[in-house]
């Protein structure tokens, strides 16, 4: 992935070691055994995530940025890796796959349109498919833009989404292989999801994203609230993700390109939302 210019890495330590891992349990409707999620730092500013099904013992890594970090997370949780679910082909999301596959003989599922670029792929998925991690089930959403075949995963019963490098908190991925129009349509798919979805993404970019967003929407109260919250989290050595999608919709300028005040702020009053989005993304590229 081409890194965002000026994006902050995990605080207090090179390689993210100073950032605390986080764990939450997600109660599945009608289940006495909630899904469990463990988020942890990888590389300089990547997030790694494990999702675990206590009922069956199955555990999936969402992407594999760094084998050693995933192994540490498995040791810390006591879970056994059964799956790797890949969002896109960039090396900072896939380079740990060969080592993890060799050690755990886990199933690797990759985006259908990028599988040829991802080592050790066992199965593929795309729009409309579902994938299981033990008894947990996710649906797959195609979200091209950052890469041509990027996918996102939504575990509807658990109300959790894994959005890779499509949507960041107060940001979105660079448009590298797709077009701005494609990326805007992909973001609209995610924006249409319920507000109570808790989402995870691929990088700790939130503070830098906020600094940019404030150049366009300095008076947005939701953005101002998020800025204060993020400063507190990072000062305490805590990650800024996960986040609820409802709060993100109100604060993330990249999800608000069809709001007239946002178009006005970038001098594009009355222009199509996809063009407004393209202008915002171009400005972020130079920020």
N, C-alpha and C positions, 0 to 999 in steps of 0.2 A: 504494500500500500504506500502511496505517496503521502508522507506525513503532512498534516496541516502545519503551515508556518506559524511559529510562535506558540504552539500548543504546549501546555504544561504537562509534565510527566507526573508520576506518583511522587508525592512530596517527601522530603527529608532523607532520601536515600537513592543512590544510583541503582537502576534496575528495579525500582519499585519495592525494595525490601522493607522500606519504612512504612508502607501502607498496610494497614490491618486488613486481613481477610474478613469477609462478612458471610453470615449464614442465616437463612430464614427457612421457616416451614410454611408450606402452602396447603391449606386445608382443601382437599377435594370434596366436592359436594357428596354427602352420604358416605364418606370414608372415615374410618377411625385411624387411618395411617396416612398422614399428610405427606405430600411430596416435599423433599428437602432440597435446598439450593445452597451451594457454597461458591462464593465469588472470591477471587484472589488475583494479585498482581502478577503480570508476566512481562518480560522484556523491559523496556523503559516506560511505556505508558499503555500497554495492552491490559485488558481484563481477560482472565480465564474464568470459566464457569462450569461447575458440575451440577447436574440435576439428578437426584436419586429417588428411586421408588422403593420405600421400605417394605412394601408388600412382597416384592420379588427379589430385591437386592440389586436390581439393574441400576447402572449409573452411566450417564452419557456426559462426555465433555462437549461443550459447545465450542467448536473449533479447537485447535491445538497449537497455540502460539509458541509454546516452549515446553518440551517434554519434561525437563527437570521440575518446572513449576507445577505441572499437572501431577507428576509423581508425588511431590510434596503435599499437594492438596489431597490426594488419595490417602496418603499416610496419615495426615491430620484428621481426616474424617473416618478412616477405617473402611472406606468403600472400595468396591472392585469395579474396575472400568470394563464395561461391556460394549459401549458404543462411542463413536465420535461422529457428531452431527456437524457438517461443514456448511458455513454460510457463503463463502466465496473462496476463490483460488489464491489470493495473495499470500505470499510466503509468511508474513507475520501472523497468519491465521492457520497455516497448514504445515509449517516446517517441523513441528513435533510429531506428526503422524507416523512416519516410518518407525521411529524408536518405540513409540507407544504401541503400535500394531505388533511389532516384533515381541514385545514383552508381555502383552496382555491378550493377544489374538482377538482384539475387539473388532466389531463390525464398523466399517467406515462408510458413511452415507454422504454423498456429495451432490451438489446441484447438477441436474441433468445436463445443462448447457455448458458446464465447466469441468465435468468429470475427467476429461482427457488431460486436464492440467493438474490433477490432484492425485498424488501417489497413493497406491494401495486402496483405491476405491472398491468397495464390495457391492454397493447398491447406489441407486440414484433417486432423486426426487425433484418434483417441480410443482407448479401451481395446481391446486386441487388434490394433491396427494396427502396422505397422512403417514406418520411415522411413529412407531411405538418405542418407548423405553420401559420395558417391563409392562406394567398395566397402565402407564401414562401414555397419552396420545396427543400428538401435535399435528396441526395442519400446516401445510406449506404454502407460502405466498411468494410468488415471483416478484422481486423488487429490483429490476435492472436499473442501471445508472452509474453507480460506483464501479461495478463490473457488469459485463453483459448478462451474466447468468446468476447474479446474486439472489439468494433467497432469505426469507425470514421465517421464523417458527413461532407458532402461537399454540400454547397449551390452554385451551379454552376453559376446561373444568378448573384448572389451577389458577386461571386468570393471570398468566405470565407469558411474556413474549421475549424472544431473543432476536435482536434486530441487526446484529453484526455491524457493518459499516454503512448501513443505509441511514439510520437515524441515530444521532448522538443527542445527549442532553444539551439543549440550546444550540444544536448544530445538525449537520448532515454530512455524509461522505462527499468527498470530491467527486465530480463527474469525470471519470477517467475513460471508461470504455463505452458508456452510453451517451445520451444527449440530455440536456437540461429538461426537455419535455418529458423524457422517460423518467427521470429522477423525480420530477414533480408528481407524475402519476403514481409512482411507487410510494411517495410520501403520503399522497391522498389515501392510498389503500391502508396505510398504517394509521392515519388520522381517523379513519372511519371505524376503527376498533373501539370497543367500549372504554370509557374513561377510567374504569377501575382495573384495567390491565396494568400490571407492574412490568416494566420493561428493563432489559439489560442490553448493553451495547458493547462494542469492541474496544473502546479506548476511553481513557480519562482525559478528556479534552474540555470539560465543562467550563472551567474558569476562563480559559482563553475564548471560548465561544461566547460567553457572557460579555466579555469586553467588546467583542465585535457587535453583538446584538444591541448593546446599549448605544452604539453609534446610529442605529436606525430607529429604535424604539426606547429612547431614554426615559419616557414617562409611563411606560407599561408597568403597572403595579405588580403584576405576576412575575415579570422579569426582575424587577427590583427585589421582590421577596426571595426569588431563587438566588440572586446574587449574594444576598446576606447569608442565606442558608449554606451556600457553597463555600463561602469564606470561612464559616464556622467549622464545617466538616473538614476542610483541608487543613485548617489550623490544628485540628485535633488528630490529624493523621488518618482520617476516615475517607472512604471512597464516596463520590458524589452520586453513584448509582447503587441500587436501582432507583427508579423514579416512577410515579404513576403517570399514565398516559394523559389523564385529564389535566393534571398540572402542567404537563409538557405542552399540550395544545395551546394553553393560554400564554405561555412564556416564550416558546421557540419561534423566532421570526421566520425560519424556513418552513414552518407549517402554516404561516399566516400570509402567504403571498397573495391570497385572494381577499385580504382585508383592505378596504380602500385607503385607510390611513397609512398602511405599510407601502402601498403603491405610491401614495403622495410623498412619503418620506424619501423615496429613491427617485423622485422626479418622473414617475411613470403612471400618473393618474389616468385611469380609464383603459390601460393596457391589459391584455390577457394575463391571467395569473401565471402561466408558464413563463412568459417573458419577464414578469416581475421577479419570479424565482430565479431565472437565469441571471438577472442583474445582481440580485443579492448574493448568489453563489460566486459570481465573478468578483464582486467586491471582497468577499471573504478570502478568495484565492490570493488577493494582493495585500490583505491585512497583516 
